[in-house]
Amino acid sequence: MSTVASISGATAEEFETLRAKAQEMGATTAFSATESAQALEYMAMAGWSTSEMADGLAGVMNLAAASGEDLAATSDIVTDAMTAFGMSAEQSTYFSDVLAKTASSANTNVGLMGETFKYIAPLAGAMNYSIEDMSVAIGLMANAGIKGSQSGTSLRNIITNLASPTDTVVTAMEALGISLVDSDGKTKTFNTTLSEMRESFADLDEVQRTQYASAIAGKEGMSGFLALINSSDSDFEALTKSIENCAGASEEMAKIRLDNLEGDVTLFKSAVEGAKIAVSDKLSPVLRDIVQKATEVIPKIQEKLSSAIDAGKKAVTRIKDAFSPFIDKLKIAADESGILDKAAGFLKDS
């Protein structure tokens, strides 16, 4: 939380609001207060205000709990992708619901979707494409085994080529009757464009589909493009409707995931940490005072010890200097008498 305060520039009052929110979430959810604070850290780095962080935390935590992902990583995915899509922090709960519903309705997960967003979120945001439409495309590709960075690369190629077409792409688009804008010159939604492409490809044979897919999406994107085109109408419509009706999905999924003994134990651990923090809050001021005073005293102790050591060294030097002449005379006398040589010979013989 100190890190959150330093990044966000929160006032003392705002800091206490965020700290209380982290403690509340830690005591009542599957995540600890420490994990909640880490999630707030990513929100602070994304530039969210205190109120936005407090309001958005629950949605992010529900998404992490529903998906089984790490809370801090989930917060990072949500904040980065929302910024790229041009969405406000107030929409974080809905954004979380979209991701949760997609992950539960298609063969993917939040972590893989986050990897895909790295490639397409800024571009989709620039095209004003919605998170719902992108999630449908991601889900359809995932059902065909194209996920993570691979689906991100495919979608990026598709959108880029359609928005800024080469002569080859223009020829293919004209032949298929594909256009990104409507009769009024407004950009169509990606779902509308995708629906029209699916209709255009419906009457083509396998060879023609492959040729046009390669022309529009390129070699790196054609597999993903064909996954979008070849998916059945029922799958396309079911996934689209599922995502359209996603409100509350992350919270409901989080509750279901925790409705077992393991979930009870997890909640118990979070509650215990909350109790430990409450006790620590009472003791912390006293302990901090003790540590701070001890810190002030240690340099003084160090100074006195240093002085004592210096004085000891001087005393030893004086003693050495005082006895040095006497020791030298004994050594000379011993050498002259040969007593040292006799003692050495005696020891050798024995």
QUIHU-V662886 format. One record per residue. N is the residue number from 0. SS is DSSP state (~ for helix, > for strand, _ for the rest). PSI is psi as a letter, one per 30 degrees, with the letter a starting at -180 (NA if undefined). BURIAL is # if it has 9 or more other C-alpha atoms within 8 Angstrom, else .. Layout:
# QUIHU-V662886
n->N ss->SS psi->PSI burial->BURIAL
n->N ss->SS psi->PSI burial->BURIAL
This chain:
# QUIHU-V662886
n->0 ss->_ psi->e burial->.
n->1 ss->~ psi->e burial->.
n->2 ss->~ psi->e burial->.
n->3 ss->~ psi->e burial->#
n->4 ss->~ psi->e burial->#
n->5 ss->~ psi->e burial->.
n->6 ss->~ psi->e burial->#
n->7 ss->~ psi->f burial->#
n->8 ss->_ psi->g burial->.
n->9 ss->_ psi->k burial->#
n->10 ss->_ psi->l burial->.
n->11 ss->~ psi->e burial->.
n->12 ss->~ psi->e burial->.
n->13 ss->~ psi->e burial->#
n->14 ss->~ psi->e burial->#
n->15 ss->~ psi->e burial->.
n->16 ss->~ psi->e burial->#
n->17 ss->~ psi->e burial->#
n->18 ss->~ psi->e burial->#
n->19 ss->~ psi->e burial->.
n->20 ss->~ psi->e burial->#
n->21 ss->~ psi->e burial->#
n->22 ss->~ psi->e burial->#
n->23 ss->~ psi->e burial->#
n->24 ss->~ psi->e burial->#
n->25 ss->~ psi->e burial->#
n->26 ss->~ psi->f burial->#
n->27 ss->~ psi->f burial->#
n->28 ss->_ psi->a burial->#
n->29 ss->_ psi->f burial->#
n->30 ss->_ psi->l burial->#
n->31 ss->_ psi->l burial->#
n->32 ss->~ psi->e burial->#
n->33 ss->~ psi->e burial->.
n->34 ss->~ psi->e burial->#
n->35 ss->~ psi->e burial->#
n->36 ss->~ psi->e burial->#
n->37 ss->~ psi->e burial->#
n->38 ss->~ psi->e burial->#
n->39 ss->~ psi->e burial->#
n->40 ss->~ psi->e burial->#
n->41 ss->~ psi->e burial->#
n->42 ss->~ psi->e burial->#
n->43 ss->~ psi->e burial->#
n->44 ss->~ psi->f burial->#
n->45 ss->_ psi->f burial->#
n->46 ss->_ psi->g burial->.
n->47 ss->_ psi->k burial->#
n->48 ss->_ psi->l burial->.
n->49 ss->~ psi->e burial->#
n->50 ss->~ psi->e burial->.
n->51 ss->~ psi->e burial->#
n->52 ss->~ psi->e burial->#
n->53 ss->~ psi->e burial->#
n->54 ss->~ psi->e burial->.
n->55 ss->~ psi->f burial->#
n->56 ss->~ psi->e burial->#
n->57 ss->~ psi->e burial->#
n->58 ss->~ psi->e burial->#
n->59 ss->~ psi->e burial->#
n->60 ss->~ psi->e burial->#
n->61 ss->~ psi->e burial->#
n->62 ss->~ psi->e burial->#
n->63 ss->~ psi->e burial->#
n->64 ss->~ psi->e burial->#
n->65 ss->~ psi->e burial->#
n->66 ss->~ psi->f burial->#
n->67 ss->_ psi->g burial->.
n->68 ss->_ psi->l burial->#
n->69 ss->_ psi->k burial->.
n->70 ss->~ psi->e burial->#
n->71 ss->~ psi->e burial->#
n->72 ss->~ psi->e burial->#
n->73 ss->~ psi->e burial->#
n->74 ss->~ psi->e burial->#
n->75 ss->~ psi->e burial->#
n->76 ss->~ psi->e burial->#
n->77 ss->~ psi->e burial->#
n->78 ss->~ psi->e burial->#
n->79 ss->~ psi->e burial->#
n->80 ss->~ psi->e burial->#
n->81 ss->~ psi->e burial->#
n->82 ss->~ psi->e burial->#
n->83 ss->~ psi->e burial->#
n->84 ss->~ psi->f burial->#
n->85 ss->_ psi->g burial->.
n->86 ss->_ psi->l burial->.
n->87 ss->_ psi->l burial->.
n->88 ss->~ psi->f burial->#
n->89 ss->~ psi->f burial->.
n->90 ss->~ psi->g burial->#
n->91 ss->~ psi->e burial->#
n->92 ss->~ psi->e burial->#
n->93 ss->~ psi->e burial->#
n->94 ss->~ psi->e burial->#
n->95 ss->~ psi->e burial->#
n->96 ss->~ psi->e burial->#
n->97 ss->~ psi->e burial->#
n->98 ss->~ psi->e burial->#
n->99 ss->~ psi->e burial->#
n->100 ss->~ psi->e burial->#
n->101 ss->~ psi->e burial->#
n->102 ss->~ psi->e burial->#
n->103 ss->~ psi->f burial->#
n->104 ss->~ psi->f burial->#
n->105 ss->_ psi->l burial->#
n->106 ss->_ psi->i burial->#
n->107 ss->_ psi->a burial->#
n->108 ss->_ psi->l burial->#
n->109 ss->~ psi->e burial->#
n->110 ss->~ psi->e burial->#
n->111 ss->~ psi->e burial->#
n->112 ss->~ psi->e burial->#
n->113 ss->~ psi->e burial->#
n->114 ss->~ psi->e burial->#
n->115 ss->~ psi->e burial->#
n->116 ss->~ psi->e burial->#
n->117 ss->~ psi->e burial->#
n->118 ss->~ psi->e burial->#
n->119 ss->~ psi->f burial->#
n->120 ss->~ psi->e burial->#
n->121 ss->~ psi->e burial->#
n->122 ss->~ psi->e burial->#
n->123 ss->~ psi->e burial->#
n->124 ss->~ psi->e burial->#
n->125 ss->~ psi->e burial->.
n->126 ss->_ psi->f burial->.
n->127 ss->_ psi->g burial->.
n->128 ss->_ psi->k burial->#
n->129 ss->_ psi->l burial->#
n->130 ss->~ psi->e burial->#
n->131 ss->~ psi->e burial->#
n->132 ss->~ psi->e burial->#
n->133 ss->~ psi->e burial->#
n->134 ss->~ psi->e burial->#
n->135 ss->~ psi->e burial->#
n->136 ss->~ psi->e burial->#
n->137 ss->~ psi->e burial->#
n->138 ss->~ psi->e burial->#
n->139 ss->~ psi->e burial->#
n->140 ss->~ psi->e burial->#
n->141 ss->~ psi->e burial->#
n->142 ss->~ psi->f burial->#
n->143 ss->_ psi->g burial->.
n->144 ss->_ psi->g burial->.
n->145 ss->_ psi->j burial->#
n->146 ss->_ psi->l burial->#
n->147 ss->~ psi->b burial->#
n->148 ss->~ psi->f burial->#
n->149 ss->~ psi->e burial->#
n->150 ss->~ psi->e burial->#
n->151 ss->~ psi->e burial->#
n->152 ss->~ psi->e burial->#
n->153 ss->~ psi->e burial->#
n->154 ss->~ psi->e burial->#
n->155 ss->~ psi->e burial->#
n->156 ss->~ psi->e burial->#
n->157 ss->~ psi->e burial->#
n->158 ss->~ psi->e burial->#
n->159 ss->~ psi->e burial->#
n->160 ss->~ psi->e burial->#
n->161 ss->~ psi->e burial->#
n->162 ss->~ psi->e burial->.
n->163 ss->_ psi->i burial->.
n->164 ss->_ psi->k burial->#
n->165 ss->_ psi->l burial->.
n->166 ss->~ psi->e burial->.
n->167 ss->~ psi->e burial->#
n->168 ss->~ psi->e burial->#
n->169 ss->~ psi->e burial->#
n->170 ss->~ psi->e burial->.
n->171 ss->~ psi->e burial->#
n->172 ss->~ psi->e burial->#
n->173 ss->~ psi->e burial->.
n->174 ss->~ psi->e burial->.
n->175 ss->~ psi->f burial->#
n->176 ss->_ psi->h burial->.
n->177 ss->_ psi->k burial->#
n->178 ss->_ psi->k burial->.
n->179 ss->_ psi->f burial->#
n->180 ss->> psi->l burial->#
n->181 ss->_ psi->a burial->#
n->182 ss->_ psi->f burial->.
n->183 ss->_ psi->g burial->.
n->184 ss->_ psi->g burial->.
n->185 ss->_ psi->k burial->.
n->186 ss->> psi->k burial->.
n->187 ss->_ psi->l burial->#
n->188 ss->_ psi->l burial->#
n->189 ss->~ psi->e burial->#
n->190 ss->~ psi->e burial->.
n->191 ss->~ psi->e burial->.
n->192 ss->~ psi->e burial->#
n->193 ss->~ psi->e burial->#
n->194 ss->~ psi->e burial->.
n->195 ss->~ psi->e burial->#
n->196 ss->~ psi->e burial->#
n->197 ss->~ psi->e burial->#
n->198 ss->~ psi->e burial->.
n->199 ss->~ psi->e burial->#
n->200 ss->~ psi->f burial->#
n->201 ss->~ psi->e burial->.
n->202 ss->_ psi->g burial->.
n->203 ss->_ psi->l burial->#
n->204 ss->_ psi->l burial->.
n->205 ss->~ psi->e burial->.
n->206 ss->~ psi->e burial->.
n->207 ss->~ psi->e burial->.
n->208 ss->~ psi->e burial->#
n->209 ss->~ psi->e burial->#
n->210 ss->~ psi->e burial->.
n->211 ss->~ psi->e burial->#
n->212 ss->~ psi->e burial->#
n->213 ss->~ psi->e burial->#
n->214 ss->~ psi->e burial->#
n->215 ss->~ psi->e burial->#
n->216 ss->~ psi->f burial->#
n->217 ss->~ psi->l burial->#
n->218 ss->~ psi->e burial->.
n->219 ss->~ psi->f burial->#
n->220 ss->~ psi->f burial->#
n->221 ss->~ psi->e burial->#
n->222 ss->~ psi->e burial->#
n->223 ss->~ psi->e burial->#
n->224 ss->~ psi->e burial->#
n->225 ss->~ psi->e burial->#
n->226 ss->~ psi->e burial->#
n->227 ss->~ psi->e burial->#
n->228 ss->~ psi->e burial->#
n->229 ss->~ psi->f burial->.
n->230 ss->_ psi->k burial->#
n->231 ss->_ psi->l burial->.
n->232 ss->~ psi->e burial->.
n->233 ss->~ psi->e burial->.
n->234 ss->~ psi->e burial->#
n->235 ss->~ psi->e burial->#
n->236 ss->~ psi->e burial->.
n->237 ss->~ psi->e burial->.
n->238 ss->~ psi->e burial->#
n->239 ss->~ psi->e burial->#
n->240 ss->~ psi->e burial->.
n->241 ss->~ psi->e burial->#
n->242 ss->~ psi->e burial->#
n->243 ss->~ psi->e burial->.
n->244 ss->_ psi->h burial->.
n->245 ss->_ psi->f burial->#
n->246 ss->_ psi->k burial->.
n->247 ss->_ psi->g burial->.
n->248 ss->~ psi->e burial->#
n->249 ss->~ psi->e burial->#
n->250 ss->~ psi->e burial->#
n->251 ss->~ psi->e burial->.
n->252 ss->~ psi->e burial->#
n->253 ss->~ psi->e burial->#
n->254 ss->~ psi->e burial->#
n->255 ss->~ psi->e burial->.
n->256 ss->~ psi->f burial->#
n->257 ss->_ psi->g burial->#
n->258 ss->_ psi->i burial->.
n->259 ss->_ psi->l burial->.
n->260 ss->~ psi->e burial->.
n->261 ss->~ psi->e burial->.
n->262 ss->~ psi->e burial->#
n->263 ss->~ psi->e burial->#
n->264 ss->~ psi->e burial->.
n->265 ss->~ psi->e burial->#
n->266 ss->~ psi->e burial->#
n->267 ss->~ psi->e burial->.
n->268 ss->~ psi->e burial->#
n->269 ss->~ psi->e burial->#
n->270 ss->~ psi->e burial->#
n->271 ss->~ psi->e burial->#
n->272 ss->~ psi->e burial->#
n->273 ss->~ psi->e burial->#
n->274 ss->~ psi->e burial->.
n->275 ss->~ psi->e burial->.
n->276 ss->~ psi->e burial->.
n->277 ss->~ psi->e burial->.
n->278 ss->~ psi->e burial->.
n->279 ss->~ psi->e burial->.
n->280 ss->~ psi->e burial->.
n->281 ss->~ psi->e burial->.
n->282 ss->~ psi->f burial->.
n->283 ss->~ psi->e burial->.
n->284 ss->~ psi->e burial->.
n->285 ss->~ psi->e burial->.
n->286 ss->~ psi->e burial->.
n->287 ss->~ psi->e burial->.
n->288 ss->~ psi->e burial->.
n->289 ss->~ psi->e burial->.
n->290 ss->~ psi->e burial->.
n->291 ss->~ psi->e burial->.
n->292 ss->~ psi->e burial->.
n->293 ss->~ psi->e burial->.
n->294 ss->~ psi->e burial->.
n->295 ss->~ psi->e burial->.
n->296 ss->~ psi->e burial->.
n->297 ss->~ psi->e burial->.
n->298 ss->~ psi->e burial->.
n->299 ss->~ psi->e burial->.
n->300 ss->~ psi->e burial->.
n->301 ss->~ psi->e burial->.
n->302 ss->~ psi->e burial->.
n->303 ss->~ psi->e burial->.
n->304 ss->~ psi->e burial->.
n->305 ss->~ psi->e burial->.
n->306 ss->~ psi->e burial->.
n->307 ss->~ psi->e burial->.
n->308 ss->~ psi->e burial->.
n->309 ss->~ psi->e burial->.
n->310 ss->~ psi->e burial->.
n->311 ss->~ psi->e burial->.
n->312 ss->~ psi->e burial->.
n->313 ss->~ psi->e burial->.
n->314 ss->~ psi->e burial->.
n->315 ss->~ psi->e burial->.
n->316 ss->~ psi->e burial->.
n->317 ss->~ psi->e burial->.
n->318 ss->~ psi->e burial->.
n->319 ss->~ psi->e burial->.
n->320 ss->~ psi->e burial->.
n->321 ss->~ psi->e burial->.
n->322 ss->~ psi->f burial->.
n->323 ss->~ psi->e burial->.
n->324 ss->~ psi->e burial->.
n->325 ss->~ psi->e burial->.
n->326 ss->~ psi->e burial->.
n->327 ss->~ psi->e burial->.
n->328 ss->~ psi->e burial->.
n->329 ss->~ psi->e burial->.
n->330 ss->~ psi->e burial->.
n->331 ss->~ psi->e burial->.
n->332 ss->~ psi->e burial->.
n->333 ss->~ psi->e burial->#
n->334 ss->~ psi->e burial->#
n->335 ss->~ psi->e burial->.
n->336 ss->~ psi->f burial->.
n->337 ss->_ psi->g burial->.
n->338 ss->~ psi->e burial->.
n->339 ss->~ psi->e burial->.
n->340 ss->~ psi->e burial->.
n->341 ss->~ psi->e burial->.
n->342 ss->~ psi->e burial->.
n->343 ss->~ psi->e burial->.
n->344 ss->~ psi->e burial->.
n->345 ss->~ psi->e burial->.
n->346 ss->~ psi->e burial->.
n->347 ss->~ psi->e burial->.
n->348 ss->~ psi->e burial->.
n->349 ss->_ psi->NA burial->.
